Amino acid sequence: MSPPDTTSTAAVPTIVAPDRRESEIAAPHPAVRTVIEPPHQWEWVDVGELWRYRELLLFLAWRDVKVRYKQTVLGASWAILQPAMMMVVFTVFFGRLAGVATGDLPQPLFFLTGLLPWFFFASAVTSASSSVVGSERLITKIYFPRLCVPFATVLASAVDFVVACGLLGVVLLFYGVTPTWNLFLLPVAAMVIGGLAAGLGTLLAALNVTYRDFRYVIPFFIQIGMFATPTIYSRPTGAEGEAVHWLLILNPMNGLVDTFRAAAVGGTVPWAGFGVGAAVAVVALFVGCLYFRKVEDRFADII
């Protein structure tokens, strides 16, 4: 009799080769290396990179909006109350007491249509000029397009401007001003003002990192610029107008404020002044971004 078979009868696992599709899914993806190099001496804005970081740009803008009204009782209502109170003050002191001529427009409406675009411009330039210095911890720790910082502050100021335009709509209805086709020019004028503010703010933000004197100079020139712009007075005519004609041309906000007012109330659009303002805005945005890109690689060391 043959001896019993002592070979183990345990089931041997069968290895089934995965099909091609499963192997492709399971295969690890090759590692992607990102090399960060400082820009060249002069380098234009990488629009594609800004677009990839658009969510960060919007997040920074929303952060600035929330921080501005954090721990305030009235919150975002201050975006309406500030121009409303200034409109009342200028109506009383400049309109009633000083007798400033406002043409055919009611005095509150005249002052408001001049103050809104100027407040937008002044707030955007002031916030953008100090944005890089104020974001020291963020800039020195991680990489992202540095232009997101000043651009985000301009977007935050634009949010306040849009909210404040609700007050303009109420005042227009109160005085029974009928909208005209010029109203479609209102967002265009606002975009040009925002572009001008972004260009100047970006340039000043880069300069403010190296030369901290700008933090004292900027508010001073912003205050002077308000009285050098027809925000609370009509453009002078006659001999006085000829004497300051070239000074008014040198200030691009003159044509932009006049255009905003004409678009809101339906007056004659100063196309020449608007063209000059738009051209200056394009140049300012180009120069500001170009200089910012040139010096941004030194921000983390200097700031």
MIDOSE-1310 file (N, C-alpha, C; in nm, 2 decimals, decimal comma, always signed):
residues 303
mspp	+0,09/-0,12/+0,00/+0,00/+0,00/+0,00/+0,09/+0,12/+0,00; +0,06/+0,21/-0,09/+0,14/+0,34/-0,10/+0,11/+0,43/+0,02; +0,21/+0,51/+0,07/+0,19/+0,60/+0,18/+0,09/+0,71/+0,14; +0,02/+0,77/+0,24/-0,07/+0,88/+0,21/+0,00/+1,00/+0,16
dtts	-0,07/+1,07/+0,08/-0,01/+1,19/+0,03/-0,02/+1,30/+0,13; +0,10/+1,35/+0,17/+0,11/+1,46/+0,28/+0,12/+1,60/+0,22; +0,10/+1,61/+0,09/+0,11/+1,74/+0,03/-0,01/+1,83/+0,08; +0,01/+1,95/+0,12/-0,09/+2,04/+0,17/-0,19/+2,07/+0,05
taav	-0,32/+2,07/+0,09/-0,42/+2,10/-0,01/-0,48/+2,24/+0,01; -0,40/+2,32/+0,08/-0,45/+2,46/+0,10/-0,46/+2,53/-0,03; -0,56/+2,61/-0,05/-0,58/+2,68/-0,17/-0,47/+2,78/-0,19; -0,41/+2,78/-0,31/-0,30/+2,88/-0,34/-0,37/+3,00/-0,41
ptiv	-0,35/+3,12/-0,35/-0,41/+3,24/-0,41/-0,37/+3,26/-0,56; -0,47/+3,29/-0,64/-0,44/+3,31/-0,78/-0,43/+3,46/-0,80; -0,32/+3,50/-0,86/-0,29/+3,64/-0,89/-0,34/+3,67/-1,03; -0,44/+3,76/-1,04/-0,50/+3,79/-1,17/-0,44/+3,93/-1,21
apdr	-0,38/+3,93/-1,32/-0,32/+4,06/-1,36/-0,43/+4,16/-1,40; -0,42/+4,28/-1,34/-0,52/+4,38/-1,37/-0,52/+4,41/-1,52; -0,63/+4,46/-1,57/-0,64/+4,50/-1,71/-0,56/+4,63/-1,73; -0,56/+4,67/-1,85/-0,47/+4,78/-1,89/-0,53/+4,91/-1,82
rese	-0,66/+4,92/-1,82/-0,72/+5,05/-1,77/-0,69/+5,06/-1,62; -0,71/+4,95/-1,55/-0,68/+4,96/-1,40/-0,54/+4,99/-1,37; -0,45/+4,94/-1,45/-0,31/+4,96/-1,43/-0,27/+5,11/-1,45; -0,34/+5,16/-1,55/-0,31/+5,30/-1,58/-0,36/+5,39/-1,47
iaap	-0,48/+5,36/-1,41/-0,53/+5,44/-1,31/-0,45/+5,43/-1,18; -0,40/+5,31/-1,15/-0,32/+5,28/-1,03/-0,18/+5,34/-1,04; -0,13/+5,36/-1,16/+0,01/+5,41/-1,18/+0,02/+5,55/-1,12; +0,12/+5,57/-1,04/+0,14/+5,71/-0,99/+0,18/+5,81/-1,09
hpav	+0,13/+5,93/-1,08/+0,16/+6,04/-1,17/+0,30/+6,09/-1,15; +0,37/+6,12/-1,25/+0,51/+6,18/-1,23/+0,50/+6,31/-1,15; +0,60/+6,33/-1,07/+0,61/+6,45/-0,99/+0,63/+6,57/-1,07; +0,57/+6,68/-1,04/+0,58/+6,80/-1,11/+0,66/+6,90/-1,03
rtvi	+0,77/+6,94/-1,09/+0,86/+7,03/-1,02/+0,83/+7,18/-1,06; +0,81/+7,26/-0,96/+0,79/+7,41/-0,99/+0,91/+7,48/-0,95; +0,97/+7,55/-1,04/+1,09/+7,63/-1,01/+1,06/+7,78/-1,01; +1,08/+7,84/-0,89/+1,05/+7,98/-0,87/+1,18/+8,06/-0,89
epph	+1,19/+8,14/-0,99/+1,30/+8,23/-1,01/+1,27/+8,37/-1,01; +1,36/+8,46/-0,96/+1,33/+8,60/-0,96/+1,31/+8,65/-1,10; +1,23/+8,75/-1,12/+1,21/+8,81/-1,26/+1,33/+8,88/-1,31; +1,33/+8,90/-1,44/+1,44/+8,97/-1,50/+1,43/+9,12/-1,46
qwew	+1,52/+9,20/-1,51/+1,53/+9,34/-1,48/+1,39/+9,41/-1,51; +1,34/+9,38/-1,63/+1,21/+9,43/-1,66/+1,12/+9,32/-1,72; +1,01/+9,30/-1,66/+0,93/+9,19/-1,70/+0,78/+9,23/-1,68; +0,70/+9,20/-1,78/+0,56/+9,24/-1,78/+0,48/+9,14/-1,69
vdvg	+0,36/+9,17/-1,67/+0,27/+9,10/-1,58/+0,24/+8,96/-1,64; +0,25/+8,86/-1,56/+0,21/+8,72/-1,61/+0,06/+8,71/-1,59; -0,01/+8,74/-1,69/-0,16/+8,74/-1,67/-0,21/+8,60/-1,65; -0,15/+8,50/-1,71/-0,19/+8,36/-1,68/-0,17/+8,32/-1,54
elwr	-0,06/+8,36/-1,48/-0,04/+8,33/-1,34/-0,14/+8,40/-1,25; -0,17/+8,53/-1,28/-0,27/+8,60/-1,20/-0,41/+8,53/-1,21; -0,44/+8,48/-1,33/-0,57/+8,41/-1,35/-0,57/+8,28/-1,27; -0,46/+8,21/-1,26/-0,45/+8,08/-1,18/-0,47/+8,11/-1,03
yrel	-0,43/+8,23/-0,99/-0,44/+8,27/-0,85/-0,56/+8,36/-0,83; -0,66/+8,35/-0,91/-0,78/+8,45/-0,90/-0,86/+8,42/-0,77; -0,86/+8,30/-0,73/-0,93/+8,27/-0,60/-0,86/+8,34/-0,48; -0,73/+8,34/-0,48/-0,66/+8,40/-0,38/-0,68/+8,55/-0,39
llfl	-0,68/+8,61/-0,51/-0,71/+8,75/-0,52/-0,85/+8,79/-0,47; -0,95/+8,71/-0,50/-1,08/+8,74/-0,45/-1,09/+8,72/-0,29; -1,01/+8,62/-0,24/-1,01/+8,60/-0,10/-0,95/+8,72/-0,03; -0,84/+8,77/-0,08/-0,77/+8,88/-0,02/-0,86/+9,01/-0,02
awrd	-0,93/+9,02/-0,13/-1,02/+9,14/-0,14/-1,13/+9,13/-0,04; -1,19/+9,01/-0,03/-1,30/+8,99/+0,07/-1,24/+9,00/+0,21; -1,12/+8,96/+0,24/-1,06/+8,98/+0,37/-1,05/+9,12/+0,40; -1,00/+9,21/+0,31/-0,99/+9,35/+0,33/-1,13/+9,41/+0,36
vkvr	-1,23/+9,37/+0,29/-1,36/+9,42/+0,32/-1,41/+9,39/+0,46; -1,39/+9,26/+0,50/-1,43/+9,22/+0,64/-1,35/+9,29/+0,75; -1,22/+9,30/+0,72/-1,13/+9,36/+0,83/-1,17/+9,51/+0,84; -1,21/+9,58/+0,73/-1,24/+9,72/+0,74/-1,36/+9,75/+0,83
ykqt	-1,46/+9,66/+0,83/-1,58/+9,68/+0,91/-1,59/+9,58/+1,03; -1,48/+9,52/+1,06/-1,48/+9,43/+1,18/-1,50/+9,50/+1,31; -1,58/+9,45/+1,39/-1,61/+9,50/+1,53/-1,67/+9,65/+1,52; -1,75/+9,67/+1,41/-1,82/+9,80/+1,40/-1,97/+9,77/+1,42
vlga	-2,04/+9,86/+1,47/-2,18/+9,85/+1,50/-2,26/+9,85/+1,37; -2,22/+9,95/+1,28/-2,30/+9,96/+1,16/-2,25/+9,88/+1,04; -2,13/+9,83/+1,06/-2,08/+9,74/+0,95/-2,06/+9,81/+0,82; -2,10/+9,74/+0,71/-2,08/+9,80/+0,58/-2,17/+9,92/+0,55
swai	-2,25/+9,96/+0,64/-2,33/+10,08/+0,63/-2,25/+10,20/+0,62; -2,12/+10,19/+0,67/-2,03/+10,31/+0,67/-2,00/+10,35/+0,53; -2,00/+10,25/+0,43/-1,98/+10,28/+0,29/-2,08/+10,38/+0,24; -2,20/+10,38/+0,30/-2,30/+10,48/+0,25/-2,30/+10,60/+0,34
lqpa	-2,28/+10,58/+0,47/-2,29/+10,69/+0,57/-2,18/+10,80/+0,54; -2,06/+10,75/+0,51/-1,95/+10,85/+0,49/-1,98/+10,95/+0,37; -2,01/+10,90/+0,25/-2,04/+11,00/+0,15/-2,17/+11,08/+0,18; -2,27/+11,01/+0,25/-2,39/+11,09/+0,28/-2,36/+11,20/+0,38
mmmv	-2,28/+11,18/+0,48/-2,25/+11,28/+0,57/-2,16/+11,39/+0,51; -2,07/+11,35/+0,42/-1,99/+11,46/+0,35/-2,08/+11,54/+0,25; -2,18/+11,47/+0,19/-2,27/+11,55/+0,11/-2,34/+11,65/+0,18; -2,39/+11,62/+0,30/-2,46/+11,71/+0,39/-2,37/+11,83/+0,43
vftv	-2,25/+11,79/+0,47/-2,15/+11,90/+0,52/-2,12/+12,00/+0,40; -2,09/+11,94/+0,28/-2,06/+12,03/+0,17/-2,18/+12,11/+0,13; -2,30/+12,05/+0,14/-2,42/+12,13/+0,10/-2,44/+12,24/+0,19; -2,42/+12,22/+0,32/-2,44/+12,33/+0,42/-2,34/+12,44/+0,41
ffgr	-2,21/+12,40/+0,41/-2,10/+12,50/+0,42/-2,06/+12,56/+0,28; -2,05/+12,47/+0,18/-2,01/+12,53/+0,05/-2,13/+12,57/-0,03; -2,25/+12,50/-0,02/-2,36/+12,54/-0,10/-2,44/+12,65/-0,04; -2,48/+12,64/+0,09/-2,56/+12,74/+0,15/-2,48/+12,87/+0,19
lagv	-2,37/+12,84/+0,27/-2,29/+12,95/+0,32/-2,20/+13,02/+0,22; -2,12/+12,94/+0,15/-2,02/+12,99/+0,06/-2,08/+13,02/-0,08; -2,20/+12,97/-0,10/-2,26/+13,00/-0,23/-2,19/+12,94/-0,35; -2,14/+12,82/-0,34/-2,07/+12,76/-0,46/-2,17/+12,73/-0,57
atgd	-2,14/+12,77/-0,69/-2,23/+12,75/-0,80/-2,23/+12,61/-0,84; -2,35/+12,55/-0,86/-2,36/+12,41/-0,90/-2,43/+12,39/-1,04; -2,45/+12,50/-1,11/-2,52/+12,50/-1,23/-2,67/+12,47/-1,22; -2,72/+12,38/-1,30/-2,86/+12,35/-1,30/-2,89/+12,23/-1,20
lpqp	-2,79/+12,17/-1,15/-2,81/+12,05/-1,06/-2,84/+12,10/-0,92; -2,92/+12,02/-0,85/-2,94/+12,04/-0,70/-2,80/+12,02/-0,63; -2,78/+12,11/-0,53/-2,65/+12,10/-0,46/-2,61/+11,97/-0,41; -2,70/+11,90/-0,33/-2,66/+11,76/-0,28/-2,62/+11,67/-0,39
lffl	-2,70/+11,67/-0,50/-2,67/+11,58/-0,61/-2,53/+11,62/-0,68; -2,51/+11,74/-0,69/-2,38/+11,79/-0,75/-2,26/+11,74/-0,67; -2,27/+11,76/-0,54/-2,16/+11,73/-0,45/-2,14/+11,57/-0,44; -2,25/+11,50/-0,44/-2,24/+11,36/-0,43/-2,18/+11,29/-0,55
tgll	-2,22/+11,34/-0,67/-2,16/+11,29/-0,80/-2,01/+11,32/-0,81; -1,96/+11,42/-0,74/-1,82/+11,45/-0,74/-1,75/+11,37/-0,63; -1,81/+11,35/-0,52/-1,75/+11,29/-0,40/-1,73/+11,14/-0,42; -1,83/+11,07/-0,48/-1,83/+10,93/-0,49/-1,71/+10,88/-0,58
pwff	-1,68/+10,93/-0,70/-1,56/+10,88/-0,77/-1,43/+10,92/-0,70; -1,43/+11,04/-0,63/-1,31/+11,08/-0,57/-1,28/+10,99/-0,45; -1,38/+10,96/-0,37/-1,36/+10,87/-0,25/-1,31/+10,73/-0,30; -1,37/+10,68/-0,41/-1,32/+10,56/-0,46/-1,18/+10,56/-0,50
fasa	-1,14/+10,67/-0,57/-1,00/+10,68/-0,61/-0,91/+10,70/-0,49; -0,94/+10,78/-0,40/-0,86/+10,81/-0,29/-0,84/+10,69/-0,20; -0,95/+10,62/-0,17/-0,95/+10,50/-0,09/-0,86/+10,39/-0,15; -0,88/+10,37/-0,28/-0,80/+10,26/-0,35/-0,65/+10,29/-0,35
vtsa	-0,62/+10,42/-0,38/-0,47/+10,45/-0,39/-0,41/+10,44/-0,25; -0,48/+10,50/-0,15/-0,42/+10,49/-0,01/-0,41/+10,35/+0,04; -0,51/+10,27/+0,02/-0,50/+10,13/+0,07/-0,40/+10,05/-0,01; -0,39/+10,07/-0,14/-0,30/+9,99/-0,22/-0,15/+10,03/-0,19
sssv	-0,13/+10,16/-0,16/+0,01/+10,20/-0,13/+0,07/+10,14/-0,01; -0,01/+10,11/+0,09/+0,04/+10,04/+0,21/+0,01/+9,90/+0,22; -0,04/+9,84/+0,11/-0,08/+9,70/+0,12/+0,03/+9,60/+0,13; +0,14/+9,62/+0,06/+0,25/+9,53/+0,06/+0,32/+9,53/+0,20
vgse	+0,34/+9,65/+0,25/+0,40/+9,66/+0,39/+0,31/+9,60/+0,49; +0,18/+9,61/+0,47/+0,09/+9,55/+0,57/+0,07/+9,40/+0,56; +0,12/+9,34/+0,45/+0,11/+9,20/+0,43/+0,25/+9,13/+0,45; +0,32/+9,18/+0,54/+0,46/+9,13/+0,56/+0,47/+8,99/+0,59
rlit	+0,38/+8,94/+0,68/+0,39/+8,79/+0,72/+0,35/+8,70/+0,60; +0,26/+8,75/+0,52/+0,21/+8,67/+0,41/+0,32/+8,66/+0,30; +0,39/+8,77/+0,28/+0,48/+8,78/+0,17/+0,61/+8,71/+0,20; +0,65/+8,71/+0,33/+0,78/+8,65/+0,37/+0,77/+8,50/+0,39
kiyf	+0,65/+8,44/+0,38/+0,63/+8,30/+0,41/+0,60/+8,21/+0,29; +0,52/+8,25/+0,20/+0,47/+8,17/+0,09/+0,49/+8,25/-0,04; +0,49/+8,17/-0,15/+0,49/+8,24/-0,28/+0,36/+8,25/-0,34; +0,33/+8,36/-0,40/+0,21/+8,39/-0,48/+0,24/+8,51/-0,56
prlc	+0,17/+8,54/-0,66/+0,19/+8,67/-0,74/+0,17/+8,79/-0,65; +0,28/+8,87/-0,63/+0,27/+8,98/-0,53/+0,17/+9,09/-0,58; +0,14/+9,09/-0,71/+0,05/+9,19/-0,76/-0,09/+9,16/-0,70; -0,12/+9,04/-0,65/-0,25/+9,02/-0,59/-0,28/+9,11/-0,47
vpfa	-0,17/+9,15/-0,40/-0,19/+9,23/-0,28/-0,25/+9,37/-0,31; -0,18/+9,45/-0,39/-0,24/+9,58/-0,42/-0,37/+9,57/-0,50; -0,38/+9,48/-0,59/-0,50/+9,46/-0,67/-0,62/+9,43/-0,58; -0,60/+9,35/-0,48/-0,71/+9,31/-0,39/-0,76/+9,43/-0,31
tvla	-0,67/+9,52/-0,27/-0,72/+9,64/-0,20/-0,81/+9,73/-0,29; -0,77/+9,73/-0,42/-0,85/+9,81/-0,51/-0,99/+9,75/-0,53; -0,99/+9,62/-0,54/-1,12/+9,55/-0,55/-1,21/+9,57/-0,42; -1,14/+9,57/-0,31/-1,22/+9,60/-0,18/-1,27/+9,74/-0,19
savd	-1,20/+9,84/-0,23/-1,25/+9,97/-0,25/-1,36/+9,98/-0,35; -1,35/+9,90/-0,45/-1,46/+9,89/-0,55/-1,59/+9,84/-0,49; -1,58/+9,75/-0,40/-1,70/+9,70/-0,33/-1,77/+9,81/-0,26; -1,69/+9,89/-0,18/-1,75/+10,01/-0,11/-1,81/+10,10/-0,21
fvva	-1,75/+10,12/-0,32/-1,80/+10,22/-0,42/-1,93/+10,17/-0,48; -1,94/+10,04/-0,51/-2,07/+9,99/-0,56/-2,18/+10,00/-0,46; -2,15/+9,98/-0,33/-2,25/+10,00/-0,22/-2,29/+10,14/-0,21; -2,19/+10,23/-0,22/-2,23/+10,37/-0,21/-2,31/+10,42/-0,33
cgll	-2,30/+10,36/-0,44/-2,38/+10,40/-0,56/-2,52/+10,38/-0,53; -2,56/+10,30/-0,44/-2,70/+10,28/-0,40/-2,75/+10,41/-0,35; -2,67/+10,49/-0,27/-2,71/+10,62/-0,22/-2,74/+10,72/-0,34; -2,65/+10,71/-0,44/-2,67/+10,79/-0,56/-2,80/+10,76/-0,63
gvvl	-2,84/+10,64/-0,64/-2,97/+10,60/-0,70/-3,08/+10,66/-0,62; -3,08/+10,66/-0,49/-3,18/+10,72/-0,40/-3,19/+10,87/-0,42; -3,08/+10,94/-0,43/-3,08/+11,08/-0,45/-3,13/+11,12/-0,59; -3,10/+11,04/-0,69/-3,15/+11,07/-0,82/-3,30/+11,05/-0,83
lfyg	-3,35/+10,95/-0,76/-3,50/+10,93/-0,75/-3,56/+11,04/-0,67; -3,50/+11,09/-0,57/-3,56/+11,19/-0,48/-3,57/+11,32/-0,56; -3,48/+11,36/-0,65/-3,48/+11,48/-0,72/-3,55/+11,46/-0,86; -3,60/+11,34/-0,89/-3,67/+11,31/-1,01/-3,58/+11,33/-1,13
vtpt	-3,46/+11,29/-1,13/-3,37/+11,29/-1,24/-3,40/+11,17/-1,33; -3,43/+11,20/-1,45/-3,46/+11,09/-1,55/-3,33/+11,03/-1,61; -3,30/+10,90/-1,60/-3,18/+10,85/-1,65/-3,18/+10,86/-1,81; -3,06/+10,88/-1,86/-3,04/+10,89/-2,00/-2,95/+10,78/-2,05
wnlf	-2,92/+10,78/-2,18/-2,83/+10,68/-2,23/-2,69/+10,70/-2,18; -2,66/+10,82/-2,12/-2,52/+10,84/-2,06/-2,50/+10,74/-1,94; -2,61/+10,69/-1,88/-2,59/+10,61/-1,77/-2,51/+10,48/-1,80; -2,51/+10,44/-1,92/-2,43/+10,32/-1,96/-2,28/+10,35/-1,95
llpv	-2,25/+10,48/-1,95/-2,11/+10,52/-1,94/-2,06/+10,52/-1,80; -2,15/+10,51/-1,70/-2,11/+10,51/-1,56/-2,01/+10,40/-1,52; -2,04/+10,27/-1,55/-1,95/+10,17/-1,52/-1,81/+10,18/-1,59; -1,82/+10,24/-1,71/-1,69/+10,25/-1,79/-1,60/+10,36/-1,72
aamv	-1,67/+10,47/-1,68/-1,59/+10,57/-1,60/-1,54/+10,51/-1,47; -1,62/+10,43/-1,40/-1,57/+10,37/-1,28/-1,45/+10,28/-1,30; -1,46/+10,20/-1,41/-1,35/+10,11/-1,44/-1,22/+10,19/-1,47; -1,23/+10,30/-1,54/-1,11/+10,38/-1,57/-1,05/+10,44/-1,45
iggl	-1,14/+10,48/-1,36/-1,09/+10,54/-1,23/-1,02/+10,43/-1,15; -1,08/+10,31/-1,15/-1,02/+10,20/-1,08/-0,89/+10,16/-1,14; -0,88/+10,16/-1,28/-0,75/+10,13/-1,34/-0,64/+10,24/-1,30; -0,68/+10,36/-1,30/-0,59/+10,47/-1,26/-0,54/+10,45/-1,12
aagl	-0,64/+10,42/-1,03/-0,60/+10,39/-0,89/-0,51/+10,27/-0,87; -0,54/+10,17/-0,95/-0,46/+10,05/-0,94/-0,32/+10,07/-0,99; -0,30/+10,15/-1,10/-0,17/+10,18/-1,14/-0,09/+10,26/-1,04; -0,15/+10,37/-1,00/-0,08/+10,46/-0,90/-0,05/+10,38/-0,77
gtll	-0,15/+10,31/-0,72/-0,14/+10,24/-0,60/-0,03/+10,13/-0,60; -0,02/+10,06/-0,72/+0,08/+9,96/-0,73/+0,22/+10,02/-0,73; +0,23/+10,13/-0,80/+0,36/+10,20/-0,81/+0,40/+10,25/-0,67; +0,31/+10,31/-0,60/+0,34/+10,36/-0,46/+0,36/+10,24/-0,36
aaln	+0,30/+10,13/-0,38/+0,32/+10,02/-0,29/+0,46/+9,97/-0,31; +0,51/+9,96/-0,43/+0,65/+9,92/-0,45/+0,75/+10,02/-0,39; +0,72/+10,15/-0,41/+0,81/+10,25/-0,36/+0,80/+10,26/-0,20; +0,69/+10,23/-0,15/+0,67/+10,24/+0,00/+0,75/+10,13/+0,07
vtyr	+0,78/+10,02/+0,00/+0,86/+9,92/+0,07/+1,00/+9,97/+0,10; +1,06/+10,04/+0,00/+1,20/+10,09/+0,02/+1,20/+10,23/+0,08; +1,11/+10,31/+0,05/+1,11/+10,45/+0,10/+0,99/+10,47/+0,18; +1,00/+10,46/+0,31/+0,88/+10,47/+0,40/+0,83/+10,61/+0,42
dfry	+0,90/+10,71/+0,35/+0,84/+10,84/+0,36/+0,71/+10,86/+0,29; +0,68/+10,77/+0,20/+0,56/+10,78/+0,12/+0,44/+10,76/+0,20; +0,45/+10,70/+0,32/+0,33/+10,68/+0,40/+0,28/+10,82/+0,46; +0,37/+10,91/+0,47/+0,34/+11,05/+0,51/+0,30/+11,14/+0,39
vipf	+0,36/+11,12/+0,28/+0,34/+11,20/+0,17/+0,21/+11,18/+0,10; +0,17/+11,05/+0,09/+0,05/+11,01/+0,01/-0,08/+11,08/+0,07; -0,11/+11,07/+0,20/-0,23/+11,13/+0,25/-0,23/+11,28/+0,22; -0,12/+11,35/+0,23/-0,11/+11,49/+0,20/-0,15/+11,53/+0,06
fiqi	-0,10/+11,45/-0,04/-0,13/+11,48/-0,18/-0,27/+11,43/-0,21; -0,33/+11,34/-0,14/-0,46/+11,30/-0,16/-0,56/+11,41/-0,12; -0,53/+11,48/-0,01/-0,61/+11,59/+0,04/-0,60/+11,71/-0,06; -0,48/+11,73/-0,11/-0,46/+11,84/-0,20/-0,54/+11,81/-0,33
gmfa	-0,53/+11,68/-0,37/-0,59/+11,64/-0,50/-0,74/+11,66/-0,50; -0,80/+11,65/-0,38/-0,95/+11,66/-0,38/-0,99/+11,81/-0,41; -0,91/+11,90/-0,37/-0,94/+12,04/-0,40/-0,89/+12,09/-0,54; -0,80/+12,00/-0,60/-0,75/+12,03/-0,73/-0,84/+11,96/-0,84
tpti	-0,95/+11,90/-0,79/-1,04/+11,82/-0,88/-1,18/+11,88/-0,86; -1,26/+11,90/-0,96/-1,39/+11,96/-0,95/-1,49/+11,86/-0,88; -1,46/+11,83/-0,76/-1,55/+11,74/-0,69/-1,66/+11,82/-0,62; -1,63/+11,94/-0,56/-1,72/+12,02/-0,49/-1,74/+12,16/-0,55
ysrp	-1,69/+12,18/-0,67/-1,71/+12,31/-0,74/-1,71/+12,28/-0,89; -1,77/+12,37/-0,96/-1,78/+12,36/-1,10/-1,65/+12,40/-1,16; -1,62/+12,35/-1,28/-1,50/+12,39/-1,35/-1,50/+12,54/-1,39; -1,40/+12,61/-1,35/-1,40/+12,75/-1,37/-1,40/+12,79/-1,52
tgae	-1,47/+12,90/-1,55/-1,48/+12,94/-1,69/-1,43/+13,08/-1,70; -1,43/+13,13/-1,83/-1,38/+13,27/-1,85/-1,23/+13,28/-1,83; -1,19/+13,40/-1,78/-1,05/+13,43/-1,76/-0,99/+13,34/-1,65; -1,07/+13,30/-1,55/-1,01/+13,21/-1,45/-0,99/+13,07/-1,51
geav	-1,09/+13,03/-1,59/-1,07/+12,90/-1,65/-0,95/+12,89/-1,74; -0,92/+13,00/-1,82/-0,81/+13,00/-1,91/-0,68/+12,99/-1,82; -0,68/+13,06/-1,71/-0,56/+13,07/-1,63/-0,52/+12,93/-1,57; -0,62/+12,85/-1,54/-0,59/+12,72/-1,48/-0,62/+12,60/-1,58
hwll	-0,63/+12,64/-1,71/-0,67/+12,53/-1,80/-0,57/+12,42/-1,81; -0,44/+12,45/-1,82/-0,34/+12,35/-1,83/-0,32/+12,27/-1,70; -0,35/+12,34/-1,58/-0,34/+12,27/-1,46/-0,45/+12,17/-1,44; -0,57/+12,20/-1,50/-0,68/+12,10/-1,49/-0,65/+11,99/-1,59
ilnp	-0,59/+12,01/-1,70/-0,56/+11,90/-1,79/-0,46/+11,80/-1,73; -0,36/+11,86/-1,65/-0,26/+11,77/-1,59/-0,31/+11,68/-1,49; -0,43/+11,71/-1,44/-0,49/+11,62/-1,34/-0,59/+11,53/-1,41; -0,56/+11,40/-1,43/-0,65/+11,32/-1,51/-0,79/+11,30/-1,44
mngl	-0,80/+11,32/-1,31/-0,92/+11,30/-1,24/-1,03/+11,40/-1,27; -0,98/+11,52/-1,33/-1,08/+11,62/-1,37/-1,18/+11,57/-1,47; -1,12/+11,52/-1,58/-1,21/+11,46/-1,69/-1,29/+11,34/-1,64; -1,23/+11,26/-1,55/-1,30/+11,14/-1,51/-1,42/+11,17/-1,42
vdtf	-1,40/+11,27/-1,33/-1,51/+11,31/-1,24/-1,62/+11,38/-1,32; -1,58/+11,46/-1,41/-1,68/+11,53/-1,50/-1,76/+11,42/-1,58; -1,69/+11,32/-1,63/-1,75/+11,22/-1,70/-1,85/+11,14/-1,61; -1,81/+11,11/-1,49/-1,89/+11,03/-1,40/-2,02/+11,11/-1,37
raaa	-2,00/+11,24/-1,35/-2,12/+11,33/-1,32/-2,21/+11,34/-1,44; -2,16/+11,35/-1,56/-2,24/+11,36/-1,68/-2,31/+11,23/-1,70; -2,25/+11,12/-1,67/-2,31/+10,99/-1,69/-2,42/+10,97/-1,59; -2,41/+11,02/-1,47/-2,51/+11,00/-1,37/-2,63/+11,09/-1,39
vggt	-2,61/+11,22/-1,42/-2,72/+11,31/-1,43/-2,76/+11,34/-1,57; -2,69/+11,29/-1,67/-2,73/+11,31/-1,81/-2,68/+11,44/-1,87; -2,57/+11,49/-1,83/-2,51/+11,61/-1,89/-2,43/+11,58/-2,01; -2,36/+11,68/-2,06/-2,27/+11,67/-2,17/-2,14/+11,60/-2,13
vpwa	-2,11/+11,50/-2,20/-1,99/+11,42/-2,17/-1,86/+11,49/-2,22; -1,77/+11,52/-2,13/-1,64/+11,58/-2,18/-1,55/+11,47/-2,24; -1,57/+11,44/-2,36/-1,50/+11,33/-2,42/-1,34/+11,35/-2,43; -1,30/+11,48/-2,44/-1,16/+11,51/-2,45/-1,10/+11,48/-2,31
gfgv	-1,16/+11,53/-2,20/-1,11/+11,50/-2,07/-1,12/+11,35/-2,03; -1,22/+11,28/-2,08/-1,23/+11,14/-2,05/-1,12/+11,06/-2,12; -1,09/+11,10/-2,25/-0,98/+11,04/-2,32/-0,85/+11,06/-2,26; -0,82/+11,18/-2,21/-0,70/+11,21/-2,14/-0,69/+11,12/-2,01
gaav	-0,79/+11,12/-1,94/-0,79/+11,04/-1,82/-0,77/+10,89/-1,84; -0,84/+10,84/-1,95/-0,82/+10,70/-1,98/-0,68/+10,67/-2,03; -0,62/+10,76/-2,11/-0,48/+10,74/-2,15/-0,38/+10,74/-2,03; -0,40/+10,83/-1,94/-0,32/+10,84/-1,82/-0,33/+10,71/-1,74
avva	-0,46/+10,66/-1,73/-0,48/+10,54/-1,65/-0,41/+10,42/-1,71; -0,41/+10,41/-1,85/-0,33/+10,30/-1,91/-0,18/+10,31/-1,89; -0,13/+10,43/-1,90/+0,01/+10,45/-1,88/+0,05/+10,43/-1,73; -0,03/+10,47/-1,64/-0,01/+10,45/-1,50/-0,01/+10,30/-1,46
lfvg	-0,11/+10,23/-1,52/-0,11/+10,09/-1,49/+0,01/+10,01/-1,55; +0,05/+10,05/-1,67/+0,16/+9,99/-1,73/+0,29/+10,02/-1,65; +0,32/+10,14/-1,62/+0,44/+10,18/-1,55/+0,44/+10,12/-1,40; +0,32/+10,13/-1,34/+0,32/+10,08/-1,20/+0,34/+9,93/-1,19
clyf	+0,28/+9,85/-1,28/+0,30/+9,70/-1,28/+0,44/+9,67/-1,33; +0,50/+9,74/-1,42/+0,63/+9,71/-1,47/+0,74/+9,74/-1,36; +0,72/+9,85/-1,29/+0,82/+9,87/-1,18/+0,80/+9,78/-1,06; +0,67/+9,74/-1,03/+0,64/+9,65/-0,93/+0,71/+9,52/-0,95
rkve	+0,70/+9,47/-1,08/+0,76/+9,34/-1,11/+0,91/+9,34/-1,11; +0,96/+9,46/-1,13/+1,11/+9,47/-1,13/+1,17/+9,46/-0,99; +1,10/+9,51/-0,89/+1,15/+9,51/-0,76/+1,09/+9,41/-0,66; +0,99/+9,34/-0,71/+0,92/+9,25/-0,61/+1,00/+9,14/-0,55
drfa	+1,11/+9,10/-0,62/+1,19/+8,99/-0,57/+1,27/+9,03/-0,45; +1,28/+9,16/-0,42/+1,35/+9,21/-0,30/+1,25/+9,24/-0,18; +1,13/+9,22/-0,20/+1,03/+9,26/-0,10/+1,06/+9,18/+0,03; +1,08/+9,05/+0,02/+1,09/+8,97/+0,14/+1,21/+9,00/+0,22
dii	+1,32/+9,05/+0,15/+1,44/+9,09/+0,22/+1,43/+9,23/+0,29; +1,36/+9,32/+0,23/+1,36/+9,46/+0,27/+1,24/+9,48/+0,38; +1,13/+9,41/+0,35/+1,01/+9,44/+0,43/+1,03/+9,41/+0,58
